[in-house]
Amino acid sequence: MATLLEVRDLKTTFQTAAGVVRAVDGVSWDVEEGETVALVGESGCGKSVSALSIMRLVAPPAGRIEGGRILFKGRDLLALSEPEMNAIRGCEIAMVFQEPMTSLNPVLTIGRQLTEGLEIHLNMKPAQAQARAVELLGLVGIADPERRLAQYPHHFSGGMRQRMMIAMALACNPSLILADEPTTALDVTIQAQILELMQSLSKRLGVAMLIITHNLGVVARYADRVNVMYAGRIIERATAAELYANPRHPYTLGLLRSVPRLDEPRRARLDPIEGQPPDLSRLPAGCAFAPRCSFRVARCEAQAPALAQAGPGGHVAACWESARLVTKAAA
């Protein structure tokens, strides 16, 4: 498969009263055509800002993309003019924003919110856009789509709004969809339906996806490759199968042990990660995870490790003590 998106040494900062927050601090990753890649980590680690940087939606003057390259189909998105970028947003790259409850415009009908992008990007006539909107709602499993077009977002349940967001993302046949926490605020059964729908549509239509989530259960079933993010940096990367079988960073191991498992005894206690994520405006000199890490040694607090080979299939981790996790992960 050809590489669709390449992010290289991306740096995005925010100027705040407390100082400069390095929300994305030199991250690099890629997405191949038709592939599903996950970006995983706790809240505040830089996942959503990474996606907003790709779409060039980081709001100035406080937010700023300070460096790096974002290559989409060989074109550097950071070098494009705003009109050129507008032609890509929603057409070639679509985004399912976090919180479907607030991402839809409450004063526009469902039909208008679906047809607007079709008329702008694909130059469809109103009648053509209306027919396509009906097709899209049916595609994402919303019953009686003709009647639903005249309704407003408040007439839809949470799951239906999320399906609507997916329909909007698929409207112009994009090559890549950025899905930011696509199951937030949904109950467990609806979460499963939405994720199955996205996976099915991705395979059927050949659309690549970047799934941003803090839920490693999502990653296990739906992602081909995983990037684990902490304090604005990628700290581990591997295929989903390899990551689950052989985690090589203490943070990844901690995330895995925080997930409830059906094969564990009913009264078994979860093993949470102690402490809090660091202040991104005052990162420590060494490894950012060191204050919370039970594997840390003196070197961890003095020098930040770079990503290095940790296993087969491009498995890399940024940890001085990754070799010690081999037996620990298996325990």
C-alpha positions in Angstrom: 0.0 0.0 0.0 1.1 3.6 -0.7 1.5 6.1 2.1 -1.4 8.5 2.2 -0.4 10.8 5.0 3.0 11.5 6.5 3.5 13.6 9.6 7.1 14.5 10.2 8.5 16.2 13.3 5.2 18.1 13.9 5.4 20.8 16.6 2.3 22.7 17.8 2.3 25.1 20.8 -0.1 27.3 22.7 0.8 30.6 24.3 -0.8 30.8 27.8 -0.5 32.9 30.9 1.5 30.0 32.4 3.9 29.9 29.5 4.3 28.0 26.2 2.4 24.7 26.2 4.1 22.2 23.9 0.9 20.2 23.0 2.6 18.4 20.1 6.3 18.1 20.5 8.0 16.7 17.4 5.8 13.7 16.5 6.1 11.6 13.4 3.7 9.0 12.1 2.0 7.9 8.9 -1.2 6.4 7.5 -1.3 4.1 4.4 -4.1 4.0 1.9 -7.1 2.1 3.3 -5.4 1.6 6.7 -6.9 2.2 10.2 -4.3 3.8 12.6 -5.0 4.6 16.2 -3.6 7.5 18.3 -3.9 6.5 21.9 -3.3 8.3 25.2 -4.8 10.1 28.2 -6.7 13.3 28.0 -4.3 16.3 27.4 -1.5 14.3 25.7 -1.9 16.0 22.4 -4.0 13.6 20.4 -6.8 16.0 19.3 -4.3 18.8 18.7 -2.4 16.5 16.3 -5.6 16.0 14.3 -6.5 19.7 14.3 -3.0 20.5 13.1 -3.5 18.2 10.1 -6.7 20.1 9.3 -4.9 23.4 10.0 -7.6 24.3 12.5 -5.4 25.3 15.4 -6.7 28.8 16.3 -4.2 31.6 16.2 -2.8 33.7 17.8 -2.6 31.5 20.9 -2.2 28.3 18.9 0.6 27.9 16.4 2.1 25.1 14.3 5.8 25.9 14.8 7.5 23.3 12.6 7.4 20.0 10.8 5.7 18.7 7.7 2.3 17.2 7.0 2.5 15.4 3.6 -0.9 14.3 2.2 -0.6 12.6 -1.2 2.8 14.1 -1.5 1.7 17.7 -0.8 2.8 19.6 2.3 -0.5 20.9 3.8 1.5 23.5 5.9 2.6 25.1 2.6 -0.8 25.4 1.1 -2.8 28.7 0.9 -6.0 28.9 2.8 -8.2 28.5 -0.3 -6.2 25.4 -1.3 -6.6 24.0 2.3 -10.4 24.8 2.2 -10.6 22.6 -0.9 -9.1 19.7 1.0 -11.0 20.1 4.3 -14.2 18.1 4.2 -13.5 16.8 0.7 -10.2 14.8 0.6 -9.7 14.8 4.4 -12.8 14.7 6.6 -13.1 14.9 10.4 -15.5 13.4 12.9 -15.2 15.9 15.7 -15.5 15.1 19.4 -18.9 15.4 21.1 -21.5 15.0 18.4 -24.0 16.7 20.7 -22.2 20.0 20.1 -20.6 19.5 16.7 -23.8 19.9 14.7 -25.4 23.3 14.1 -28.7 23.3 16.1 -30.4 25.8 13.9 -29.8 24.1 10.5 -31.7 21.0 9.4 -30.0 17.7 9.1 -30.5 17.9 5.3 -28.9 21.3 5.0 -25.9 20.2 7.0 -25.4 17.2 4.7 -26.0 19.0 1.4 -23.9 22.1 2.0 -20.5 20.3 1.6 -21.8 18.5 -1.5 -22.8 21.7 -3.2 -19.5 23.4 -2.3 -17.0 20.7 -2.9 -18.7 18.6 -5.6 -20.7 21.4 -7.3 -23.9 19.4 -7.0 -27.3 20.9 -7.8 -29.7 21.1 -4.8 -31.8 18.1 -6.1 -28.6 16.0 -6.6 -27.3 16.9 -3.2 -30.7 16.0 -1.6 -30.6 12.6 -3.2 -27.0 12.0 -2.1 -28.0 13.0 1.5 -30.7 10.4 1.5 -28.3 7.8 0.3 -25.7 8.8 3.0 -28.2 8.5 5.8 -29.3 5.1 4.6 -25.6 4.1 4.3 -25.0 4.8 8.0 -28.1 3.0 9.1 -30.6 5.8 9.8 -34.1 4.6 9.0 -36.6 6.7 7.0 -33.9 9.0 5.7 -36.2 11.2 3.5 -38.2 12.3 6.6 -35.1 12.7 8.7 -33.6 15.3 6.4 -36.2 17.9 7.5 -35.4 17.3 11.2 -33.0 19.1 13.4 -30.1 17.7 15.6 -32.2 17.8 18.7 -34.6 15.3 17.2 -31.7 12.8 17.0 -30.4 10.5 19.8 -26.7 10.5 20.6 -26.0 7.5 18.5 -28.0 8.9 15.5 -26.0 12.2 15.8 -22.8 10.2 15.7 -24.0 8.4 12.6 -24.9 11.7 11.1 -21.4 13.0 11.7 -20.0 9.9 9.9 -22.4 10.5 7.0 -21.1 14.1 6.8 -17.5 12.8 6.8 -18.2 10.3 4.0 -20.3 12.8 1.9 -17.5 13.8 -0.6 -15.8 10.4 -0.8 -12.6 11.4 1.2 -9.4 9.4 1.2 -8.9 9.9 4.9 -11.2 10.4 7.9 -9.9 11.7 11.3 -12.2 10.4 14.0 -11.7 12.2 17.3 -13.1 10.0 20.1 -15.9 8.8 17.9 -17.7 7.0 20.8 -17.6 9.7 23.5 -20.7 10.0 25.6 -22.3 6.9 24.0 -23.4 3.9 25.9 -21.4 0.6 25.4 -23.8 -1.1 23.0 -24.1 2.1 20.8 -20.3 2.4 20.9 -19.9 -1.1 19.4 -22.5 -0.3 16.7 -20.7 2.9 15.7 -17.3 1.3 15.6 -18.5 -1.7 13.6 -20.1 0.7 11.2 -16.9 2.7 10.7 -14.9 -0.4 10.2 -17.4 -1.7 7.7 -17.5 1.5 5.7 -13.8 1.9 5.7 -13.3 -1.5 4.2 -16.1 -1.2 1.8 -15.2 2.3 0.5 -11.4 2.0 0.9 -11.2 5.0 3.2 -8.2 5.3 5.5 -8.9 6.3 9.1 -7.1 7.8 12.1 -9.0 6.9 15.3 -8.1 9.1 18.3 -9.1 7.4 21.5 -8.1 6.8 25.1 -9.7 3.4 25.0 -7.3 0.5 24.2 -10.3 -1.8 23.9 -11.2 0.1 20.7 -7.7 -0.3 19.4 -7.6 -4.1 19.9 -10.4 -4.8 17.5 -10.4 -2.0 14.9 -6.9 -0.6 14.4 -4.1 -2.0 12.2 -1.3 0.0 13.8 -1.1 2.0 17.0 0.7 5.1 18.1 0.8 5.6 21.9 1.2 9.3 22.8 2.2 10.8 26.1 3.0 14.5 27.0 2.9 15.6 23.4 5.2 12.8 22.0 4.9 9.4 20.5 6.4 7.0 23.0 5.5 3.6 21.3 4.4 2.4 17.9 3.5 -1.1 16.7 0.9 -3.2 15.1 -2.2 -3.7 17.3 -1.4 -7.4 17.7 2.2 -6.7 18.6 1.4 -3.9 21.0 -1.1 -6.1 23.0 1.2 -9.1 23.0 4.5 -7.3 23.8 4.2 -3.7 25.2 7.6 -2.1 25.5 6.9 1.1 27.3 5.7 1.3 31.0 3.0 3.7 30.0 1.5 1.3 27.4 1.7 -1.5 29.9 -0.1 0.7 32.5 -2.9 1.5 30.0 -3.4 -2.1 29.2 -3.6 -3.0 32.8 -6.2 -0.3 33.4 -8.6 -2.0 31.0 -11.2 -4.4 32.5 -10.9 -7.9 31.1 -13.5 -10.6 30.9 -10.9 -13.4 31.4 -9.9 -12.0 34.8 -11.6 -13.0 38.1 -14.7 -11.0 38.9 -13.2 -9.4 42.0 -9.9 -8.7 40.4 -8.8 -5.1 41.0 -7.6 -2.9 38.1 -4.0 -1.7 38.2 -4.3 2.1 37.5 -1.4 4.4 36.6 -0.4 6.4 39.7 0.0 10.1 39.6 -1.1 12.8 37.0 0.1 13.7 33.5 2.8 16.4 33.5 2.3 20.1 32.9 3.1 20.5 29.2 4.5 24.0 29.9 7.0 22.7 32.4 8.1 19.3 31.1 11.0 17.6 33.1 14.5 17.3 31.5 14.3 13.5 31.2 11.5 11.1 30.4 8.1 12.8 31.0 6.7 9.6 32.3 9.5 9.0 34.8 7.7 10.5 37.9 4.9 7.9 37.4 7.0 5.0 36.3 7.9 2.0 38.5 10.8 1.0 36.1 12.6 4.3 36.3 16.3 4.5 36.8 18.6 7.6 37.3 19.1 7.9 33.6 15.4 8.4 33.0 15.3 11.6 35.1 18.3 13.1 33.3 17.9 12.2 29.6 14.8 11.7 27.5 15.0 8.5 25.4 14.3 8.5 21.6 12.2 6.0 19.8 14.3 2.9 19.2 13.7 -0.6 17.8 11.9 -2.7 20.4 10.4 -5.6 18.5 9.4 -6.9 15.0 7.4 -5.2 12.4 8.5 -1.7 13.1 7.8 -1.9 16.8 9.6 1.1 18.4 9.5 2.5 22.0 11.1 5.5 23.8 12.2 3.8 27.0 15.7 3.1 28.5 14.3 0.1 30.3 12.1 -1.5 27.6 14.0 -4.8 27.8 12.8 -5.2 31.4 9.2 -5.1 30.3 9.5 -8.4 28.3 9.1 -10.6 31.4 6.9 -8.0 33.3 4.3 -7.8 30.5 4.0 -11.6 30.4 3.5 -11.8 34.1 
